[in-house]
Amino acid sequence: MKSFEFIKVYDLKNNNHYMEDIQNATLKSDKFGLKITNGLFGSNEWWEAIDRGSIKKYTVEGVITKIFMSGDLPPNKWTL
């Protein structure tokens, strides 16, 4: 069996622009955003709720076998 070294390709904690967009939608719109039950998305309070287990945390690991840029395939062929 081959041994693979996994490389992190995405980390929500480092995506400040995305978190700011969600926070703005939450605070400035009645139609978009997330509930503030466990704190504002991306806030220290929110991350602490994840650490406590109040918000479930999921980690996805795997091997990327193909990568497609948007528009590379016809809409009925979106598979990896």
N, CA, C and O atoms as a CHARMM CRD file, in Angstrom:
* protein
*
  320
    1    1 MET  N      0.84700  -1.19100   0.00000 PROA 1      0.00000
    2    1 MET  CA     0.00000   0.00000   0.00000 PROA 1      0.00000
    3    1 MET  C      0.88400   1.24500   0.00000 PROA 1      0.00000
    4    1 MET  O      1.85700   1.32700   0.75000 PROA 1      0.00000
    5    2 LYS  N      0.54000   2.19900  -0.83900 PROA 2      0.00000
    6    2 LYS  CA     1.31000   3.43900  -0.92900 PROA 2      0.00000
    7    2 LYS  C      1.05600   4.31300   0.28600 PROA 2      0.00000
    8    2 LYS  O     -0.03900   4.32100   0.84700 PROA 2      0.00000
    9    3 SER  N      2.07500   5.04100   0.67800 PROA 3      0.00000
   10    3 SER  CA     1.94400   5.99400   1.77100 PROA 3      0.00000
   11    3 SER  C      1.86200   7.39500   1.16900 PROA 3      0.00000
   12    3 SER  O      2.68000   7.77000   0.32900 PROA 3      0.00000
   13    4 PHE  N      0.88100   8.15100   1.60300 PROA 4      0.00000
   14    4 PHE  CA     0.68900   9.49900   1.07700 PROA 4      0.00000
   15    4 PHE  C      0.94100  10.52800   2.16800 PROA 4      0.00000
   16    4 PHE  O      0.60800  10.31500   3.33400 PROA 4      0.00000
   17    5 GLU  N      1.52400  11.62800   1.77700 PROA 5      0.00000
   18    5 GLU  CA     1.65000  12.76000   2.68400 PROA 5      0.00000
   19    5 GLU  C      0.52600  13.72200   2.32800 PROA 5      0.00000
   20    5 GLU  O      0.46900  14.23300   1.20900 PROA 5      0.00000
   21    6 PHE  N     -0.36200  13.96700   3.27700 PROA 6      0.00000
   22    6 PHE  CA    -1.48700  14.84000   3.00900 PROA 6      0.00000
   23    6 PHE  C     -1.08500  16.30500   3.12800 PROA 6      0.00000
   24    6 PHE  O     -0.32500  16.68800   4.01900 PROA 6      0.00000
   25    7 ILE  N     -1.60200  17.10100   2.22700 PROA 7      0.00000
   26    7 ILE  CA    -1.36000  18.53900   2.21100 PROA 7      0.00000
   27    7 ILE  C     -2.71200  19.22300   2.41100 PROA 7      0.00000
   28    7 ILE  O     -3.66500  18.94300   1.68500 PROA 7      0.00000
   29    8 LYS  N     -2.79200  20.10400   3.38000 PROA 8      0.00000
   30    8 LYS  CA    -4.03700  20.83400   3.62300 PROA 8      0.00000
   31    8 LYS  C     -4.26600  21.78600   2.45200 PROA 8      0.00000
   32    8 LYS  O     -3.40300  22.60300   2.13100 PROA 8      0.00000
   33    9 VAL  N     -5.41900  21.67800   1.82400 PROA 9      0.00000
   34    9 VAL  CA    -5.72900  22.53500   0.68300 PROA 9      0.00000
   35    9 VAL  C     -6.71100  23.64200   1.03900 PROA 9      0.00000
   36    9 VAL  O     -6.88700  24.58700   0.27100 PROA 9      0.00000
   37   10 TYR  N     -7.35400  23.53000   2.20500 PROA 10     0.00000
   38   10 TYR  CA    -8.29200  24.57200   2.61200 PROA 10     0.00000
   39   10 TYR  C     -8.40200  24.58400   4.12500 PROA 10     0.00000
   40   10 TYR  O     -8.44300  23.53100   4.76200 PROA 10     0.00000
   41   11 ASP  N     -8.45000  25.77800   4.69600 PROA 11     0.00000
   42   11 ASP  CA    -8.63200  25.94000   6.13700 PROA 11     0.00000
   43   11 ASP  C     -9.53300  27.15000   6.34100 PROA 11     0.00000
   44   11 ASP  O     -9.14300  28.27900   6.04100 PROA 11     0.00000
   45   12 LEU  N    -10.73200  26.91600   6.84800 PROA 12     0.00000
   46   12 LEU  CA   -11.70200  27.99500   7.03200 PROA 12     0.00000
   47   12 LEU  C    -11.14600  29.12800   7.88000 PROA 12     0.00000
   48   12 LEU  O    -11.43000  30.29700   7.61500 PROA 12     0.00000
   49   13 LYS  N    -10.34800  28.79200   8.90600 PROA 13     0.00000
   50   13 LYS  CA    -9.81000  29.83300   9.78800 PROA 13     0.00000
   51   13 LYS  C     -8.95900  30.85500   9.03600 PROA 13     0.00000
   52   13 LYS  O     -8.80700  31.99000   9.48800 PROA 13     0.00000
   53   14 ASN  N     -8.41400  30.46300   7.91000 PROA 14     0.00000
   54   14 ASN  CA    -7.55100  31.36700   7.13200 PROA 14     0.00000
   55   14 ASN  C     -8.28300  32.04500   5.98100 PROA 14     0.00000
   56   14 ASN  O     -7.65400  32.73000   5.17400 PROA 14     0.00000
   57   15 ASN  N     -9.58300  31.87200   5.88900 PROA 15     0.00000
   58   15 ASN  CA   -10.34500  32.47600   4.80400 PROA 15     0.00000
   59   15 ASN  C    -11.11700  33.68800   5.33800 PROA 15     0.00000
   60   15 ASN  O    -12.34500  33.66500   5.42800 PROA 15     0.00000
   61   16 ASN  N    -10.38900  34.72900   5.68300 PROA 16     0.00000
   62   16 ASN  CA   -10.99100  35.93100   6.28400 PROA 16     0.00000
   63   16 ASN  C    -12.02600  36.60000   5.39100 PROA 16     0.00000
   64   16 ASN  O    -13.06100  37.05800   5.87400 PROA 16     0.00000
   65   17 HSD  N    -11.75300  36.65800   4.09700 PROA 17     0.00000
   66   17 HSD  CA   -12.68300  37.31500   3.17300 PROA 17     0.00000
   67   17 HSD  C    -14.04300  36.60500   3.19000 PROA 17     0.00000
   68   17 HSD  O    -15.08400  37.26000   3.23900 PROA 17     0.00000
   69   18 TYR  N    -14.03200  35.27700   3.15100 PROA 18     0.00000
   70   18 TYR  CA   -15.27200  34.50100   3.17400 PROA 18     0.00000
   71   18 TYR  C    -16.02000  34.73700   4.48200 PROA 18     0.00000
   72   18 TYR  O    -17.23000  34.96300   4.48100 PROA 18     0.00000
   73   19 MET  N    -15.28600  34.68400   5.60500 PROA 19     0.00000
   74   19 MET  CA   -15.93800  34.88600   6.90600 PROA 19     0.00000
   75   19 MET  C    -16.54400  36.28500   6.99900 PROA 19     0.00000
   76   19 MET  O    -17.64300  36.44500   7.52800 PROA 19     0.00000
   77   20 GLU  N    -15.85000  37.28700   6.49700 PROA 20     0.00000
   78   20 GLU  CA   -16.38200  38.66200   6.51900 PROA 20     0.00000
   79   20 GLU  C    -17.64800  38.76500   5.68200 PROA 20     0.00000
   80   20 GLU  O    -18.59900  39.43800   6.07900 PROA 20     0.00000
   81   21 ASP  N    -17.67100  38.10200   4.52400 PROA 21     0.00000
   82   21 ASP  CA   -18.87200  38.12500   3.67800 PROA 21     0.00000
   83   21 ASP  C    -20.06500  37.51100   4.40600 PROA 21     0.00000
   84   21 ASP  O    -21.17000  38.05200   4.35300 PROA 21     0.00000
   85   22 ILE  N    -19.84800  36.38100   5.08800 PROA 22     0.00000
   86   22 ILE  CA   -20.93500  35.72800   5.82300 PROA 22     0.00000
   87   22 ILE  C    -21.37500  36.60400   6.99500 PROA 22     0.00000
   88   22 ILE  O    -22.57100  36.73100   7.25600 PROA 22     0.00000
   89   23 GLN  N    -20.42300  37.20500   7.69700 PROA 23     0.00000
   90   23 GLN  CA   -20.76000  38.08300   8.81400 PROA 23     0.00000
   91   23 GLN  C    -21.58100  39.27400   8.33800 PROA 23     0.00000
   92   23 GLN  O    -22.57200  39.63400   8.97400 PROA 23     0.00000
   93   24 ASN  N    -21.18500  39.88600   7.23400 PROA 24     0.00000
   94   24 ASN  CA   -21.94000  41.02200   6.69100 PROA 24     0.00000
   95   24 ASN  C    -23.34900  40.60800   6.29100 PROA 24     0.00000
   96   24 ASN  O    -24.30800  41.33500   6.54900 PROA 24     0.00000
   97   25 ALA  N    -23.47700  39.44900   5.66600 PROA 25     0.00000
   98   25 ALA  CA   -24.80600  38.96700   5.27600 PROA 25     0.00000
   99   25 ALA  C    -25.66400  38.72000   6.51600 PROA 25     0.00000
  100   25 ALA  O    -26.85700  39.02200   6.52000 PROA 25     0.00000
  101   26 THR  N    -25.05800  38.17200   7.56100 PROA 26     0.00000
  102   26 THR  CA   -25.78600  37.87700   8.79900 PROA 26     0.00000
  103   26 THR  C    -26.25900  39.15600   9.47500 PROA 26     0.00000
  104   26 THR  O    -27.39500  39.23200   9.94300 PROA 26     0.00000
  105   27 LEU  N    -25.39300  40.15500   9.52700 PROA 27     0.00000
  106   27 LEU  CA   -25.69900  41.37700  10.27100 PROA 27     0.00000
  107   27 LEU  C    -26.51300  42.39700   9.48100 PROA 27     0.00000
  108   27 LEU  O    -27.21700  43.21500  10.07300 PROA 27     0.00000
  109   28 LYS  N    -26.42500  42.35800   8.14600 PROA 28     0.00000
  110   28 LYS  CA   -27.02900  43.42600   7.34800 PROA 28     0.00000
  111   28 LYS  C    -28.20400  42.98700   6.47600 PROA 28     0.00000
  112   28 LYS  O    -28.74900  43.80200   5.73100 PROA 28     0.00000
  113   29 SER  N    -28.60700  41.71400   6.55200 PROA 29     0.00000
  114   29 SER  CA   -29.67500  41.24100   5.68600 PROA 29     0.00000
  115   29 SER  C    -30.65300  40.36400   6.46700 PROA 29     0.00000
  116   29 SER  O    -30.27000  39.63700   7.38300 PROA 29     0.00000
  117   30 ASP  N    -31.90700  40.45300   6.08400 PROA 30     0.00000
  118   30 ASP  CA   -32.91500  39.57100   6.66000 PROA 30     0.00000
  119   30 ASP  C    -33.06000  38.29300   5.84200 PROA 30     0.00000
  120   30 ASP  O    -33.68500  37.33400   6.29700 PROA 30     0.00000
  121   31 LYS  N    -32.48300  38.27200   4.62800 PROA 31     0.00000
  122   31 LYS  CA   -32.65800  37.14000   3.72100 PROA 31     0.00000
  123   31 LYS  C    -31.44500  36.21200   3.65700 PROA 31     0.00000
  124   31 LYS  O    -31.57200  35.07600   3.20000 PROA 31     0.00000
  125   32 PHE  N    -30.28100  36.66700   4.10200 PROA 32     0.00000
  126   32 PHE  CA   -29.06100  35.88400   3.98400 PROA 32     0.00000
  127   32 PHE  C    -28.32600  35.85200   5.32100 PROA 32     0.00000
  128   32 PHE  O    -28.60200  36.65500   6.21300 PROA 32     0.00000
  129   33 GLY  N    -27.38900  34.91600   5.44800 PROA 33     0.00000
  130   33 GLY  CA   -26.58700  34.83900   6.65700 PROA 33     0.00000
  131   33 GLY  C    -26.91000  33.60500   7.47300 PROA 33     0.00000
  132   33 GLY  O    -27.67000  32.73700   7.04500 PROA 33     0.00000
  133   34 LEU  N    -26.31600  33.54400   8.66300 PROA 34     0.00000
  134   34 LEU  CA   -26.46200  32.39900   9.54900 PROA 34     0.00000
  135   34 LEU  C    -27.02800  32.82800  10.89500 PROA 34     0.00000
  136   34 LEU  O    -26.88200  33.98100  11.30000 PROA 34     0.00000
  137   35 LYS  N    -27.67200  31.89800  11.58200 PROA 35     0.00000
  138   35 LYS  CA   -28.16000  32.18400  12.93000 PROA 35     0.00000
  139   35 LYS  C    -26.97000  32.45300  13.84600 PROA 35     0.00000
  140   35 LYS  O    -25.89000  31.89800  13.64500 PROA 35     0.00000
  141   36 ILE  N    -27.16600  33.29400  14.84200 PROA 36     0.00000
  142   36 ILE  CA   -26.09100  33.66800  15.76300 PROA 36     0.00000
  143   36 ILE  C    -26.23400  32.88900  17.07600 PROA 36     0.00000
  144   36 ILE  O    -25.80900  33.37200  18.12500 PROA 36     0.00000
  145   37 THR  N    -26.81800  31.71000  17.03100 PROA 37     0.00000
  146   37 THR  CA   -27.05800  30.89500  18.21800 PROA 37     0.00000
  147   37 THR  C    -25.79100  30.65600  19.02800 PROA 37     0.00000
  148   37 THR  O    -25.81500  30.74200  20.25600 PROA 37     0.00000
  149   38 ASN  N    -24.69200  30.35900  18.35700 PROA 38     0.00000
  150   38 ASN  CA   -23.42400  30.06200  19.02900 PROA 38     0.00000
  151   38 ASN  C    -22.37600  31.14100  18.78500 PROA 38     0.00000
  152   38 ASN  O    -21.17600  30.87400  18.84700 PROA 38     0.00000
  153   39 GLY  N    -22.82800  32.34800  18.51100 PROA 39     0.00000
  154   39 GLY  CA   -21.91700  33.45400  18.22300 PROA 39     0.00000
  155   39 GLY  C    -21.91300  33.75600  16.73400 PROA 39     0.00000
  156   39 GLY  O    -22.35400  32.94600  15.91900 PROA 39     0.00000
  157   40 LEU  N    -21.41400  34.92100  16.39900 PROA 40     0.00000
  158   40 LEU  CA   -21.32100  35.34000  14.99900 PROA 40     0.00000
  159   40 LEU  C    -20.30400  34.46600  14.28500 PROA 40     0.00000
  160   40 LEU  O    -19.19800  34.26200  14.78600 PROA 40     0.00000
  161   41 PHE  N    -20.66800  33.95100  13.12200 PROA 41     0.00000
  162   41 PHE  CA   -19.80400  33.09000  12.32800 PROA 41     0.00000
  163   41 PHE  C    -18.39100  33.67100  12.23500 PROA 41     0.00000
  164   41 PHE  O    -18.21100  34.82200  11.83700 PROA 41     0.00000
  165   42 GLY  N    -17.39400  32.86800  12.60400 PROA 42     0.00000
  166   42 GLY  CA   -15.99800  33.28800  12.51900 PROA 42     0.00000
  167   42 GLY  C    -15.48800  34.07200  13.71500 PROA 42     0.00000
  168   42 GLY  O    -14.30000  34.38800  13.77800 PROA 42     0.00000
  169   43 SER  N    -16.36100  34.39500  14.66800 PROA 43     0.00000
  170   43 SER  CA   -15.93500  35.15700  15.84900 PROA 43     0.00000
  171   43 SER  C    -15.23700  34.22600  16.83700 PROA 43     0.00000
  172   43 SER  O    -15.32800  33.00400  16.71200 PROA 43     0.00000
  173   44 ASN  N    -14.54400  34.79500  17.81400 PROA 44     0.00000
  174   44 ASN  CA   -13.90500  33.97700  18.85600 PROA 44     0.00000
  175   44 ASN  C    -14.94300  33.10700  19.57500 PROA 44     0.00000
  176   44 ASN  O    -14.69300  31.93700  19.86100 PROA 44     0.00000
  177   45 GLU  N    -16.10200  33.69100  19.86100 PROA 45     0.00000
  178   45 GLU  CA   -17.17700  32.94800  20.52900 PROA 45     0.00000
  179   45 GLU  C    -17.60500  31.73800  19.69000 PROA 45     0.00000
  180   45 GLU  O    -17.85800  30.66000  20.22800 PROA 45     0.00000
  181   46 TRP  N    -17.68400  31.92700  18.38300 PROA 46     0.00000
  182   46 TRP  CA   -18.07800  30.86100  17.45800 PROA 46     0.00000
  183   46 TRP  C    -17.03800  29.74400  17.44700 PROA 46     0.00000
  184   46 TRP  O    -17.39500  28.56700  17.51300 PROA 46     0.00000
  185   47 TRP  N    -15.73200  30.10800  17.36400 PROA 47     0.00000
  186   47 TRP  CA   -14.66400  29.10200  17.37400 PROA 47     0.00000
  187   47 TRP  C    -14.63200  28.36000  18.71400 PROA 47     0.00000
  188   47 TRP  O    -14.35800  27.16100  18.74700 PROA 47     0.00000
  189   48 GLU  N    -14.91000  29.06300  19.81900 PROA 48     0.00000
  190   48 GLU  CA   -14.96000  28.41000  21.12800 PROA 48     0.00000
  191   48 GLU  C    -16.10700  27.40100  21.19000 PROA 48     0.00000
  192   48 GLU  O    -15.97400  26.34600  21.81200 PROA 48     0.00000
  193   49 ALA  N    -17.23400  27.72200  20.54600 PROA 49     0.00000
  194   49 ALA  CA   -18.36500  26.78300  20.49800 PROA 49     0.00000
  195   49 ALA  C    -17.97700  25.51900  19.73400 PROA 49     0.00000
  196   49 ALA  O    -18.43900  24.42700  20.06500 PROA 49     0.00000
  197   50 ILE  N    -17.14100  25.66200  18.72600 PROA 50     0.00000
  198   50 ILE  CA   -16.64600  24.49100  18.00400 PROA 50     0.00000
  199   50 ILE  C    -15.74400  23.67000  18.91200 PROA 50     0.00000
  200   50 ILE  O    -15.86700  22.44600  18.96900 PROA 50     0.00000
  201   51 ASP  N    -14.83700  24.33600  19.62200 PROA 51     0.00000
  202   51 ASP  CA   -13.93000  23.62700  20.54500 PROA 51     0.00000
  203   51 ASP  C    -14.70000  22.89000  21.64000 PROA 51     0.00000
  204   51 ASP  O    -14.30000  21.79700  22.04100 PROA 51     0.00000
  205   52 ARG  N    -15.80000  23.47200  22.13200 PROA 52     0.00000
  206   52 ARG  CA   -16.62800  22.84700  23.17200 PROA 52     0.00000
  207   52 ARG  C    -17.47200  21.69700  22.63000 PROA 52     0.00000
  208   52 ARG  O    -17.92500  20.84100  23.38900 PROA 52     0.00000
  209   53 GLY  N    -17.67900  21.68200  21.32400 PROA 53     0.00000
  210   53 GLY  CA   -18.53300  20.66000  20.72600 PROA 53     0.00000
  211   53 GLY  C    -19.96500  21.11900  20.52900 PROA 53     0.00000
  212   53 GLY  O    -20.80500  20.33000  20.09800 PROA 53     0.00000
  213   54 SER  N    -20.26700  22.37800  20.83500 PROA 54     0.00000
  214   54 SER  CA   -21.61500  22.91100  20.61500 PROA 54     0.00000
  215   54 SER  C    -21.92900  22.98700  19.12500 PROA 54     0.00000
  216   54 SER  O    -23.08500  22.86100  18.72100 PROA 54     0.00000
  217   55 ILE  N    -20.90300  23.19300  18.31500 PROA 55     0.00000
  218   55 ILE  CA   -21.02100  23.15900  16.85800 PROA 55     0.00000
  219   55 ILE  C    -20.19100  21.96700  16.40200 PROA 55     0.00000
  220   55 ILE  O    -19.01500  21.85000  16.74900 PROA 55     0.00000
  221   56 LYS  N    -20.80700  21.08700  15.62600 PROA 56     0.00000
  222   56 LYS  CA   -20.09500  19.90100  15.16000 PROA 56     0.00000
  223   56 LYS  C    -18.99300  20.29300  14.17800 PROA 56     0.00000
  224   56 LYS  O    -19.14500  21.22100  13.38400 PROA 56     0.00000
  225   57 LYS  N    -17.89300  19.56900  14.25200 PROA 57     0.00000
  226   57 LYS  CA   -16.73700  19.81800  13.38400 PROA 57     0.00000
  227   57 LYS  C    -16.50900  18.58300  12.52500 PROA 57     0.00000
  228   57 LYS  O    -16.53800  17.45700  13.02200 PROA 57     0.00000
  229   58 TYR  N    -16.28400  18.79800  11.24500 PROA 58     0.00000
  230   58 TYR  CA   -16.02900  17.71000  10.31500 PROA 58     0.00000
  231   58 TYR  C    -14.69100  17.94200   9.62700 PROA 58     0.00000
  232   58 TYR  O    -14.36600  19.06000   9.22800 PROA 58     0.00000
  233   59 THR  N    -13.93200  16.88200   9.49700 PROA 59     0.00000
  234   59 THR  CA   -12.67100  16.92900   8.76000 PROA 59     0.00000
  235   59 THR  C    -12.79700  15.95300   7.60800 PROA 59     0.00000
  236   59 THR  O    -13.18500  14.80000   7.79700 PROA 59     0.00000
  237   60 VAL  N    -12.46800  16.41800   6.42000 PROA 60     0.00000
  238   60 VAL  CA   -12.53300  15.56900   5.24000 PROA 60     0.00000
  239   60 VAL  C    -11.11200  15.33700   4.76200 PROA 60     0.00000
  240   60 VAL  O    -10.35900  16.28200   4.52800 PROA 60     0.00000
  241   61 GLU  N    -10.75800  14.08200   4.62200 PROA 61     0.00000
  242   61 GLU  CA    -9.43700  13.72600   4.11300 PROA 61     0.00000
  243   61 GLU  C     -9.61800  12.83000   2.90700 PROA 61     0.00000
  244   61 GLU  O    -10.58200  12.06900   2.82600 PROA 61     0.00000
  245   62 GLY  N     -8.69900  12.92100   1.98000 PROA 62     0.00000
  246   62 GLY  CA    -8.78100  12.05700   0.81500 PROA 62     0.00000
  247   62 GLY  C     -7.69600  12.40000  -0.17500 PROA 62     0.00000
  248   62 GLY  O     -6.80600  13.20600   0.09500 PROA 62     0.00000
  249   63 VAL  N     -7.79000  11.77900  -1.30900 PROA 63     0.00000
  250   63 VAL  CA    -6.81800  11.99000  -2.37700 PROA 63     0.00000
  251   63 VAL  C     -7.54500  12.63300  -3.54700 PROA 63     0.00000
  252   63 VAL  O     -8.54400  12.09500  -4.02700 PROA 63     0.00000
  253   64 ILE  N     -7.06100  13.76400  -4.00500 PROA 64     0.00000
  254   64 ILE  CA    -7.62800  14.43500  -5.16800 PROA 64     0.00000
  255   64 ILE  C     -7.09000  13.71200  -6.40100 PROA 64     0.00000
  256   64 ILE  O     -5.87800  13.61800  -6.59400 PROA 64     0.00000
  257   65 THR  N     -7.99400  13.20700  -7.22800 PROA 65     0.00000
  258   65 THR  CA    -7.55600  12.45200  -8.39600 PROA 65     0.00000
  259   65 THR  C     -7.67200  13.24300  -9.69000 PROA 65     0.00000
  260   65 THR  O     -6.95200  12.96200 -10.64800 PROA 65     0.00000
  261   66 LYS  N     -8.55400  14.21500  -9.73700 PROA 66     0.00000
  262   66 LYS  CA    -8.69600  15.08000 -10.90800 PROA 66     0.00000
  263   66 LYS  C     -9.13100  16.45600 -10.44500 PROA 66     0.00000
  264   66 LYS  O     -9.80100  16.58900  -9.42200 PROA 66     0.00000
  265   67 ILE  N     -8.75900  17.46500 -11.18200 PROA 67     0.00000
  266   67 ILE  CA    -9.17200  18.82700 -10.88700 PROA 67     0.00000
  267   67 ILE  C     -9.71500  19.43300 -12.17300 PROA 67     0.00000
  268   67 ILE  O     -9.08700  19.33300 -13.22700 PROA 67     0.00000
  269   68 PHE  N    -10.88000  20.05900 -12.08400 PROA 68     0.00000
  270   68 PHE  CA   -11.47000  20.72900 -13.22900 PROA 68     0.00000
  271   68 PHE  C    -11.71800  22.18500 -12.87500 PROA 68     0.00000
  272   68 PHE  O    -12.22400  22.48200 -11.79300 PROA 68     0.00000
  273   69 MET  N    -11.37700  23.06800 -13.74700 PROA 69     0.00000
  274   69 MET  CA   -11.70200  24.48000 -13.57900 PROA 69     0.00000
  275   69 MET  C    -13.12500  24.67600 -14.08500 PROA 69     0.00000
  276   69 MET  O    -13.58500  23.93300 -14.95200 PROA 69     0.00000
  277   70 SER  N    -13.81500  25.66300 -13.55200 PROA 70     0.00000
  278   70 SER  CA   -15.19700  25.88200 -13.97800 PROA 70     0.00000
  279   70 SER  C    -15.23900  26.12200 -15.48500 PROA 70     0.00000
  280   70 SER  O    -14.41000  26.83900 -16.04500 PROA 70     0.00000
  281   71 GLY  N    -16.22300  25.50400 -16.11800 PROA 71     0.00000
  282   71 GLY  CA   -16.37600  25.65500 -17.55600 PROA 71     0.00000
  283   71 GLY  C    -15.59900  24.63200 -18.36700 PROA 71     0.00000
  284   71 GLY  O    -15.70000  24.63100 -19.59400 PROA 71     0.00000
  285   72 ASP  N    -14.82000  23.75400 -17.72200 PROA 72     0.00000
  286   72 ASP  CA   -14.04000  22.76700 -18.46200 PROA 72     0.00000
  287   72 ASP  C    -14.88300  21.63100 -19.02900 PROA 72     0.00000
  288   72 ASP  O    -14.52300  21.03700 -20.04600 PROA 72     0.00000
  289   73 LEU  N    -15.98000  21.33500 -18.39000 PROA 73     0.00000
  290   73 LEU  CA   -16.81400  20.21000 -18.82000 PROA 73     0.00000
  291   73 LEU  C    -18.24100  20.66700 -19.04000 PROA 73     0.00000
  292   73 LEU  O    -18.69000  21.63600 -18.42800 PROA 73     0.00000
  293   74 PRO  N    -18.95800  19.96900 -19.91600 PROA 74     0.00000
  294   74 PRO  CA   -20.38900  20.27700 -20.05900 PROA 74     0.00000
  295   74 PRO  C    -21.10100  20.01800 -18.73000 PROA 74     0.00000
  296   74 PRO  O    -20.64400  19.17000 -17.96300 PROA 74     0.00000
  297   75 PRO  N    -22.20000  20.71100 -18.42900 PROA 75     0.00000
  298   75 PRO  CA   -22.89300  20.59800 -17.14300 PROA 75     0.00000
  299   75 PRO  C    -23.27400  19.17600 -16.74000 PROA 75     0.00000
  300   75 PRO  O    -23.32700  18.88700 -15.54500 PROA 75     0.00000
  301   76 ASN  N    -23.54300  18.26800 -17.69700 PROA 76     0.00000
  302   76 ASN  CA   -23.94900  16.90800 -17.33500 PROA 76     0.00000
  303   76 ASN  C    -22.73600  16.00600 -17.06900 PROA 76     0.00000
  304   76 ASN  O    -22.91800  14.80400 -16.87300 PROA 76     0.00000
  305   77 LYS  N    -21.53700  16.52700 -17.05600 PROA 77     0.00000
  306   77 LYS  CA   -20.33200  15.71800 -16.85300 PROA 77     0.00000
  307   77 LYS  C    -19.55400  16.13500 -15.60400 PROA 77     0.00000
  308   77 LYS  O    -18.34100  15.93000 -15.56000 PROA 77     0.00000
  309   78 TRP  N    -20.20800  16.71600 -14.57700 PROA 78     0.00000
  310   78 TRP  CA   -19.51800  17.17700 -13.37600 PROA 78     0.00000
  311   78 TRP  C    -19.19400  16.01300 -12.46000 PROA 78     0.00000
  312   78 TRP  O    -19.89500  15.78200 -11.47400 PROA 78     0.00000
  313   79 THR  N    -18.14800  15.28400 -12.77600 PROA 79     0.00000
  314   79 THR  CA   -17.71700  14.16800 -11.93700 PROA 79     0.00000
  315   79 THR  C    -16.21100  14.25400 -11.73100 PROA 79     0.00000
  316   79 THR  O    -15.50100  14.89700 -12.50400 PROA 79     0.00000
  317   80 LEU  N    -15.74300  13.60400 -10.68900 PROA 80     0.00000
  318   80 LEU  CA   -14.30200  13.51500 -10.45400 PROA 80     0.00000
  319   80 LEU  C    -13.82300  12.15200 -10.85300 PROA 80     0.00000
  320   80 LEU  O    -12.63300  11.85700 -10.73900 PROA 80     0.00000
